[in-house]
Amino acid sequence: KRSLHPSSLFPFSPSRERRRSLMSDDDEGFGGGGASSDIMLPKATVLRAIKDLLPKGLRCSSETGNLILECCMEFLRMLSDEANELCTKQGKQTIGPDHIVKSLEELGFQKWIQELNESLSSHKEALKRKPRMKKNPMKDCGMTMEELIEEQRKLFGQANKAAALPTAGGKADEEPAAKKAKTET
């Protein structure tokens, strides 16, 4: 039998005071109190990840899966709270990767920082290789803005004619202007 001890999953022990502040039900961002408690990870995805990570022959009950899901959410709340605090202290309004790394360090997850930095570097390299979309792809197409607008109007007209549904008589609906002209005569 193999058991998963909580200390192997969460290798830190925040002070009692810090735990109380993080886990307090009165605190809007944590526990059951605030609007952020409505935000959840996709349950099926988390349960699939648990199943994939468990050794062959070991199963996880639904109740345990839900508990792990809650622990994941609490971890994310703690991490984002810490990162937000660091960001605010620096006078910034956007949490960046450096805030997350520092937050992990502050929360006692130093073992994860090297792997996180490697993953971040890999992600940045992948972004560099990804082709970027031009701000205005039509800028160098060789047509003036008026020509582009006229072409767009023609295409919309063709799409409208193609989308016209047949009536009970078997013919496609006529253009509204043509209908109006017939009724006036």
Secondary structure, DSSP 8 states (H G I E B T S, - for coil): -----HHHH------HHHHHHHH-SSSTTSTTSSGGGG----HHHHHHHHHHHS-TT----HHHHHHHHHHHHHHHHHHHHHHHHHHHHTT-SS--HHHHHHHHHHTT-HHHHHHHHHHHHHHHHHHHHS----S-TTTTSS--HHHHHHHHHHHHHHHHHHH--B-TTSSB---HHHHHHHHH-
